[in-house]
Amino acid sequence: MGKTEASRIVSVQAGDRLPEREFKPDNIQSFLYNAILFNAHRIHYDYPYATEVEGYPGLVVPGPLIGDWLNQCVEEWLGEDGRLQSIEYSNRVAAYTGDTLYSGGEVLEVDPHSGQVKVEVFVKNESGEVVAPGKATAQLHV
């Protein structure tokens, strides 16, 4: 065990904030992401359908993409010092291409003996409304 690994678990405390990231999804990102998932729902790529038929104000950002941003938030915070063990989240509010979204989180609980860390994560919109709340469990090296 290296000093860096030992010092990281000792320095992590409940209340620590994870760095926030900003996202501004566009039509191309949404289209390509949905193509990878074979998700052909028109609310993600057909503006007239999304707005006129479904009644959305714009193209809807894919929910799994928002979930990926939550994963990335934890993974980037961990760096080489640990790994994500589990994550759960729920898409609560629709987000639209062109919106500015922010991911972040806060450490809820730390077990310095096992290295397990419980984290609350979120994606918020520009109004500060939580689009997707979640909880993650990470394992820091001890």
Secondary structure, 3 states (H helix, E strand, C coil): CCHHHHHHHHHCCCCCEEEEEEECCCHHHHHHHHHHHCCCCHHHCCHHHHHHHCCCCCCECCHHHHHHHHHHHHHHHHHHHEEEEEEEECCCCCCECCCCEEEEEEEEEEECCCCEEEEEEEEECCCCCEEEEEEEEEEECC
